[in-house]
Amino acid sequence: MKNVSIDERAICLAHYIIDSKDTVRGAAKKFGISKSTVHTEVTF
């Protein structure tokens, strides 16, 4: 997910979490980023 704007990454993460019904921790593992990063970007 490098070279992607924060807005695009947040939208992608949110879509993944909603569509897969996965947790923040699961999304972090899938995208290779920390769970605090996922939480921060999705709530941004």
HELIX and SHEET records of a PDB file:
HELIX    1   1 ILE A    6  SER A   20  1                                  15    
HELIX    2   2 VAL A   24  PHE A   31  1                                   8    
HELIX    3   3 LYS A   35  THR A   43  1                                   9    
END                                                                             
